[in-house]
Amino acid sequence: SDQKNKDTPLKEVILEEKIAETEAIAEKKYKADSLTKITLFAESSFKLPGYIISTLQENKRASTPNDNNKDSIFINGVNAFRNNNFSLAIQNFNNIPVTLDSNKYYTLLEWKGYAYFKNKDYNQAADQFKELSKLDIEQYQYNYLLCLLPNYPENKNEIKAILKTMTNPQLNHAKRLDALNIQNQLTQTLN
């Protein structure tokens, strides 16, 4: 009987450790599932603008694939993008020399932002759209926000700050309703 009493606390400790381990695994799985839902939401909300779609539909071909002419490299990048080869598109776009203050610089940032996002390189996409948001805060801030979502734990504070700005009724942000939708989705997914 004394042996049985000595074993009971040990069994309880082992049982408590197993319960804690199971809870930790369940919490990790819940967080992973939530992050997957947030990523899928971001991907389904991310849309290419009409002028990008029309460029993709133009079906231009570069004169020669090895031509180092800027326009040819750009067309090769667009063709790679059209064929869902986003890594090659990014490689082509990165090989085009431009000055930082030129319109082509911002055009390339935008194409790279879309290509990085489609390639699931959300941090690089976020960098492109953050830079672009300096030009037109409302147009690109929403894309920047979508790029931050798949890495929610690391970007939580920045996401909250952006949502606070975008959802403020006094600011009348062009993407306010979309931001409210994101806020609702995050609340539903994380709670």
Disulfide bonds with the S-S distance in Angstrom:
none
